[in-house]
Amino acid sequence: MKVVVWNENRHEKQNPIVADIYPKGIHGAIAEFLTKAGHDVSTATLDEPGHGLDGNKLADTDVLIWWGHLAHHEVDDQLVEEIHQRVLDGMGLIVLHSGHFSKIFKRLMGTGCDLKWREADDRERLWVVDPSHPITAGLDQYFELEKEEMYGEHFDIPAPDQLIFISWFEGGEVFRSGATYQRGRGKVFYFRPGHETYPTYYDQNVQTVIKNAVNWAAPLATPIHKYGNVQPLERISEKL
């Protein structure tokens, strides 16, 4: 399975705190634990030619992981359309944290995807609300992050196909932190944790969720339907 981890890689260049936490970039940290899990992993960043997804790279991707924040508006609209079509064709997409405001997530959701937020070192408790889902394999009934950015309801997304996690924050808010969708033949998973100034992607539970999500979102050899006008499979008898 070929996995691409896409990241703006802007915070790492502009903020020494982020650079210290993620010396290889957020994309590098995620790619490292996915590689150890046995996947064929590469990375792509905003400032590379074609945003790192030109040539055959996107076409060869089984699961795309997306982290963005500062520069959603800089992502080329044509690339967004190409990613959208790849999802409809069966590519998996995992959208992390502030990627909720990315062009591709908003395109797939068809809503504003807005929310409440606060940076105040809130403790976050993520509750598993669908323990039957494979994304939750290996987790306890909940896990905690000592410090994270708060996201709060209302989260302006469509009702998820399946709601996997709900977060509670120390300041009192709750949030739908793990939501799955099916779009065409592709699977989409939104996962909330991952503010750039916290070492969230080194947390073992967070890594477990992302590894499970990659396996869940991977394309399957399901039927490919052809649309439009078609010839009959059988001879149609003449009607009197």
Residue pairs with C-beta under 8 A, 6 or more apart in sequence:
1 39
1 40
1 62
1 63
1 214
1 218
2 39
2 40
2 41
2 42
2 60
2 61
2 62
2 63
3 34
3 39
3 40
3 41
3 42
3 61
3 62
3 63
3 64
3 65
3 214
4 41
4 42
4 43
4 44
4 52
4 53
4 57
4 58
4 61
4 63
4 64
4 65
5 27
5 30
5 31
5 34
5 41
5 42
5 43
5 44
5 65
5 67
6 27
6 43
6 44
6 45
6 51
6 52
6 53
6 64
6 65
6 66
6 67
6 68
7 25
7 26
7 27
7 30
7 43
7 44
7 45
7 46
7 67
7 68
8 45
8 46
8 67
8 68
8 69
8 70
8 71
9 25
9 26
9 27
9 45
9 46
9 47
10 46
10 69
10 70
10 71
11 18
11 26
11 69
11 70
11 196
12 18
12 19
12 22
12 25
12 26
12 196
13 19
15 196
15 197
17 197
18 196
18 197
21 196
21 197
21 198
21 199
22 28
22 29
22 196
22 201
24 32
25 43
25 45
26 67
26 194
26 196
26 201
27 43
27 44
27 45
27 67
28 43
29 201
29 202
30 65
30 67
30 201
30 210
31 41
31 42
31 43
33 201
33 207
33 210
33 211
34 41
34 210
34 211
34 214
35 41
37 211
37 214
39 214
42 57
43 52
44 51
44 52
44 53
44 57
45 51
45 52
46 52
46 68
46 71
46 74
46 75
50 79
51 75
51 76
51 79
53 61
53 79
53 82
53 83
58 64
58 79
58 82
58 83
58 86
59 86
61 86
61 91
62 91
62 92
62 218
62 219
63 91
63 92
63 93
63 94
63 214
63 217
63 218
64 83
64 86
64 91
64 92
64 93
64 94
65 94
65 96
65 210
65 214
66 93
66 94
66 95
66 96
66 99
66 102
66 104
66 105
67 96
67 97
67 98
67 99
67 194
68 75
68 98
68 99
68 101
68 102
69 97
69 98
69 99
69 101
69 196
72 101
72 102
72 103
75 102
75 103
75 104
77 103
80 103
80 104
80 107
83 91
83 93
83 104
84 104
84 107
84 108
86 186
87 93
87 108
87 183
87 184
87 186
87 188
88 183
88 184
88 185
88 186
89 184
89 185
89 186
90 184
90 185
90 186
90 219
90 220
90 222
91 186
91 219
92 186
92 187
92 188
92 189
92 214
92 216
92 217
92 218
92 219
93 104
93 108
93 186
93 187
93 188
93 189
93 217
94 188
94 189
94 190
94 191
94 210
94 213
94 214
94 217
95 102
95 104
95 105
95 188
95 189
95 190
95 191
96 191
96 193
96 194
96 210
97 149
97 191
97 192
97 193
97 194
97 195
98 194
98 195
99 105
99 190
100 113
100 115
100 155
100 157
100 190
100 192
101 113
101 114
105 113
105 188
105 190
106 112
106 113
108 181
108 183
108 188
109 157
109 158
109 181
110 158
111 156
111 157
111 158
112 156
113 155
113 156
113 157
114 155
114 156
115 151
115 152
115 153
115 154
115 155
115 156
115 175
116 150
116 151
116 152
116 153
116 154
116 173
117 149
117 150
117 151
117 152
118 149
118 150
118 152
118 171
119 149
119 150
119 195
119 197
120 150
120 171
121 147
122 147
122 148
122 149
122 150
122 169
122 170
122 171
123 144
123 145
123 146
123 147
123 148
123 169
123 170
124 144
124 145
124 148
124 150
124 167
124 168
124 169
124 170
124 193
125 142
125 143
125 144
125 167
125 168
125 169
126 142
126 143
126 144
126 145
126 165
126 166
126 167
126 177
126 178
126 193
126 205
127 141
127 142
127 165
127 166
127 167
127 168
128 136
128 139
128 140
128 141
128 142
128 164
128 165
129 163
129 164
129 165
129 166
130 136
130 162
130 163
130 164
131 141
133 162
133 164
133 180
133 216
134 212
134 215
134 216
135 164
135 178
135 180
135 189
135 209
135 212
135 213
135 216
136 164
136 209
136 212
137 208
137 212
138 208
138 212
139 205
139 208
139 209
143 203
143 205
145 193
145 198
145 200
145 203
145 206
147 198
148 169
148 193
148 195
148 198
148 200
149 195
149 198
150 169
150 171
150 173
150 175
151 167
151 173
151 175
151 177
151 192
152 169
152 173
152 174
152 175
153 173
153 174
153 175
153 176
155 175
155 176
157 176
157 179
157 190
158 181
160 176
160 179
160 180
160 181
161 179
161 180
161 181
161 182
162 179
162 180
163 176
163 178
163 179
164 178
164 179
164 180
164 189
165 176
165 177
165 178
165 191
165 192
165 209
166 174
166 175
166 176
166 177
167 174
167 175
167 176
167 177
167 192
168 174
169 175
175 192
177 191
177 192
177 193
178 189
178 190
178 191
178 192
178 209
179 189
179 190
180 187
180 188
180 189
180 190
180 216
181 187
181 188
181 189
181 190
182 188
185 219
185 222
185 224
186 217
186 219
187 216
187 217
188 217
189 213
189 216
189 217
191 209
191 210
191 213
193 200
193 203
193 206
194 200
194 201
194 206
200 206
201 207
201 210
